[in-house]
Amino acid sequence: MANQEQVELLKQGVQGWNQWREEHPDIEVDLSEANFYKANLTGANLIEVDLSDANLSMTNLNRANLDGATLVGVNLIGANLSRAELRQANLRVAYLNRANLIGADLIGADLSDANLTRTELRRANLIGTNLSEVNLNGANLRNACLIDVSLIASQLLGSNLNFANLTGACIHDWHINSATLLEGVICEYIYLKSEWSSLQQKYLLSDRRPSDPNRIFAPGEFQAFVQKALSTVDLIFADGIDWQAFFQSFQELRSQYDNLSIQAIEKKSGGAFVIRLEVPPEADKAAIESQAKELYEMKLQLQEQRYRAELQAKDGQISLYQEQLEFHRQNNTNLMEIVKTMAEKETPNITNDLRGANIANFANQVRDSASQTASNFTQTVNSNIDDITKLIAVLRDTAQTFPDEQREEALGHLEDLEEDLKSPNSDRTPRRIKATLAALLTIAGMVAATTDFGNNVLELSEKLGIELIQPHLNQQLPPSQSK
């Protein structure tokens, strides 16, 4: 909170205030949250003063010295700061709408996140100023010095940059439009990218243009470069690109925005790719870039889910094959034991009988066992036929809501299931049905919001007397609501 004695002293007049500051240079001044609305502070000594969240709207600060002052969140709407000194001042999140900063000295100031809509900055000195994410829409920066300025994600729609000096500025993700004036801009080179360094506690600039460090823009070349950028959006894939996911997302993006096309594809070092989209000049490029990235990530996740589901299905098939192989191995082992026992018999006639009749008897027993298994399965199906029929109908209705590919696959499996259930008289039928149910559970894992479908498949397996291992779905299936 402000020191009220200091607030009152300043309100009594700048002359007395400046004399007091000169006599007491070591006293810390706190004017935070103070109200100086429409006050006349022309020429005031406000060096390193804390004016955070103060109300200085419509205040006259002409030729005031605010070097090193803390002005975070300050209200300077409509204030007169012409020829004011603001070197190294902290103006983060400040409100400077329609303020007059003509000829002001803002070298090294921090204006990040500030609002400078329609602000007058003609001939202002902004060397090294941080204008990241600043709203400069409609601002007048004619003849301003913007050397080494950070314009990262800044808004300059309809702004006047005529004859401004932008040499060394970083324009990463800045936003301009056809109404942004760029006549006579002075610019030897710019940077298109920046990355924050926690070690050095500053942004490191990269992607210089012109790319050749020994070359500078020729007269008019910067304007031509910017005009070309007005009609393009660069999509950067730093970690490589999945082309199938990209082209799927691009097709969907084109259905949302008209006149989109791929202008160029560039491969960068380290496996990165830049895809340049050609867009209408007046299009919302930020929205297109954001939507393109969102769609790509969504398609990539769906593709990864599909791959995982396919792997799970293959694992299920391998498990089934292993069970079948083990079954046949066990049968062969039992048969060999009988042959071995028969071979150890002393009487040739008995041996011959065993080698003939008993082997045939064992084969018949194996068939009888398989027939008994099929018979048990048939009895289970018949005893639960009403519930089974109802569950298959529910599954078919739910499958109708799936995406095209999953819907057709699910309906095909359900049709196969019904065909197998019509004549469950083979020992292979339960195994085919088990594989079909596993495939249906896999589809449940591929489609969002299908927990009821998965639950109904598990309930159907219980009614059929088939033990089914539930795959790892994206979420735990809640208890089924079907009755």
Secondary structure by P-SEA (a helix, b strand, c coil): ccaaaaaaaaaacaaaaaaaaaacccbbbbbcccccccccccccccccccccccccccccccccccccccccccccccccccccccccccccccccccccccccccccccccccccccccccccccccccccccccccccccccccccccccccccccccccccccccccccbbbbcccccccbbbbcccccbbbbbccccbbbbccccccccccccccaaaaaaaaaaaabbbbbbccccaaaaaaaaaaaaaaaccccccccccccccbbbbbbbbcccccaaaaaaaaaaaaaaaaaaaaaaaaaaaaaaaaaaaaaaaaaaaaaaaaaaaaaaaaaaaaacccaaaaaaaacaaaaaaaaaaaaaaaaaaaaaaaaaaaaaaaaaaaaaaaaaaaccccaaaaaaaaaaaaaaaaaaacccccaaaaaaaaaaaaaaaaaaacccaaaaaaaaaaaaaaacbbbbbccccccccccccc
